[in-house]
Amino acid sequence: MKTRHFLMLFAVVICGMSRADEKIVESVKHVDAAAAEKLIKDGAVTVIDVRTSDEYKQAHIAGAKNVDFIEDDFEKKISELDKSKSYLVHCASGNRSGNSLEIFKKLGFKSIYHLDNGLKGWEAAGKPVVK
């Protein structure tokens, strides 16, 4: 009988952990260039460009805030942002910004959008950049 209760409790804990993981995954929405452009035009997001400052100077999405992912103070700078607002995060191709998502989650951000394929995908879709 004790074993049966233990197994039932174990199953409940495992299911609860699975649901918690689902909530974390749901906190990041992956979008393509068209959906990202709509979010920006609607004023629904602040754009965070996690590329280097040199990359940012070459071309960036209008209004984007540059916070370099490879700098030592990246997490500190991100922690200073308003966690209740929505952000669209991108890099050149999606790798660095994809890696940065764990930091946004860890810091408790509520609404993060990830621009899949990064600025390269944005430009390939014919979307405008500031040079």
N, C-alpha and C positions, 0 to 999 in steps of 0.2 A: 504494500500500500504506500509506504514512504517513497519507494522508487517511482511509483506512478505519479505521485504529487511532485516529486523532484523533476521528472520529465516534462510534466505539464508546465511547471514554472519555468524551466529551461526554454521550452518552446515559446512561451510568452515573451521572455527576455529577448530571444533571438528575433522574433517578429518585430518587437519594439525597436531593436537596433536597426533592422532593415528599413523600417519606416523613417527613422531619424536620418539615415543616409539618403533616402529619397528626398527628404526636405532640403538637405544641403544641395543636392544636384539641382533641384527645382529653383534654388535661389539664383542660378545663373541661366540666362536664356541665350541661346546661340542664334545669331541672326546673320543674314546675308546682307550685301550692300544695299539692296533696295529697302529692306526693312529698317536697316540702320539709318538710311537717309530720311525715312519717314519719322523715325523717333527724333532725329535731330531737328527736322523742320517743325515738328509739333512742340518742340521745347521740352520734351519728356526726359532728356538725358543731358548730362555733361560728358563730353568726350575726353577720355584719358588715353593719351598716346604714350606707350611705355617704351618707345624706341630711344636711341641716344639723341642728344641734342643736335649732333651733326645730321643725323637722318631727318629729324624734325625740321631743321632749317632748309633742307633740300625740298621737302614737300610734306604738307600735313592737311588734315581736314580743318576747315575754317572753324575757329573757336576752340580747337582742341587744347587741352592743358597737357604739357609735356612733363612726365615724371619717369625718369630713366630707370628701368627695371634692374639694370646691372649695377647701379650706384649703391653704395653701402647704406645710404639713408632712405632707400625706396620705401621700406615699411613705415618709417617714421613719417614721411611725407604723406603717404596714403592714409595713415591713421589720423591725420589732421583734417581730412575731408569729412563732410557731413554724412554720416552713415545712413541717414534716413532718406537721402536723395538717390536718384537713379543715375547710373553711370554706364557709358558704352566704352569698353576697354578694347584697345587694339595695338598691334605692333606692325611689323612689315608683312608677315605671313601667317601669324596666328600662334607661333610657338612660344615666344616670350610672354605674350599676353595670356595664353593658355596656362602657362606656368604661374603667372601672377594671380590667377583666380583663387588659389589656395590661401594667399595672403588676405585677399578681400574677404573670403569666407571666415578666416580665423579672426579677423578684426570685427566681424559682426555686421558687414554691410548687408542691407536688406534687398537691394535691387541692382543686379549687375547684368549687363548685356555684353556678350562677347561677339566682336565682329569676326566671324569665321573668314579665313583667308586674308585677314589683315588689310593693310593699305594696298597691297598688290591686288587683292580681290576687288577692293573699292575702285581702284583705277581701271582695272580690266572691265568693270561694269560701266565705265564711262562717267563715273561720279567726279565732281570737281575737287581740286586740291589747291591749296595756297602754296605758291613757290616763291 
